[in-house]
Amino acid sequence: MAAHNAAGALGERRVAQRLETVAPVATEDVPADLQFCGVDVEVKTATPSRPNGRTLGYQFCLRKSGHTDIGKAHVVVLVCLDHHMSTRFTYVIPVATLGNRRKLTLPMHPQEDHWLTPYRENWTIIARYIKEDA
């Protein structure tokens, strides 16, 4: 469990650092992991695993009673790490796009025809939620 928590904290730090190149990021007293220009951002981080017991990929827990719920955020950032804890790629996804999914599994190697491809490395998604007065 310690490795899982360390990966999560690492993902949050990396997303915060990336966003801070544009504007300040809040992490205290916000409804999600981070807040950027009034946009609540939930960060989920995964390392390669075999979620189905066979194929290597990434699995993200989006909702689990008493533990996590992306529903408080506008956007979720999925951070995919390699075995050495380097970031391979990220997905920046509007929470509304994910519906009521509890988990999300991504392939180890991104596929061009995957339904989440438009969100891969698409940091401009966050800009859609920035309020004029933020």
C-alpha positions, 0 to 999 in steps of 0.5 A, spaced: 500 500 500 505 504 501 508 504 494 500 505 491 500 512 496 507 514 493 505 513 486 499 517 488 503 523 491 508 523 485 502 524 480 499 529 484 506 533 485 507 532 477 500 535 475 501 541 480 508 542 477 506 542 470 500 547 472 504 551 476 508 553 470 501 557 468 498 559 474 498 558 482 495 551 484 491 550 491 492 544 494 489 546 501 481 546 503 479 544 496 474 539 494 479 535 489 486 534 489 488 540 486 485 547 484 487 551 478 484 557 476 477 555 479 478 548 476 477 542 481 482 537 478 482 530 481 489 526 480 489 519 479 496 515 478 497 508 476 503 503 475 503 498 470 499 492 472 495 486 470 488 488 471 485 482 468 490 477 470 493 477 463 494 483 459 499 489 462 495 495 463 493 501 467 487 501 472 484 507 475 479 507 481 475 513 480 469 511 485 470 507 491 465 509 497 469 512 503 475 512 499 475 516 493 470 520 488 472 524 482 465 527 482 467 533 486 472 535 480 471 538 474 476 534 470 480 528 472 488 527 470 490 520 469 497 519 470 500 513 467 507 511 470 512 506 468 516 501 472 521 506 474 516 511 476 517 516 470 511 519 467 509 515 460 503 519 458 497 523 461 490 523 460 486 530 461 478 528 462 472 532 463 469 528 469 462 528 465 465 524 460 466 518 465 459 518 467 458 513 473 464 509 472 467 506 478 474 504 475 477 505 468 482 500 465 487 503 459 492 499 455 499 499 456 501 502 449 496 507 447 492 505 441 490 511 436 482 508 436 481 508 443 475 512 445 480 516 450 485 518 445 482 525 444 484 526 451 491 524 451 496 530 453 490 534 452 491 539 457 487 545 454 481 541 457 482 544 463 481 551 460 474 549 458 472 550 465 476 556 467 471 561 470 472 568 467 472 571 474 477 566 477 
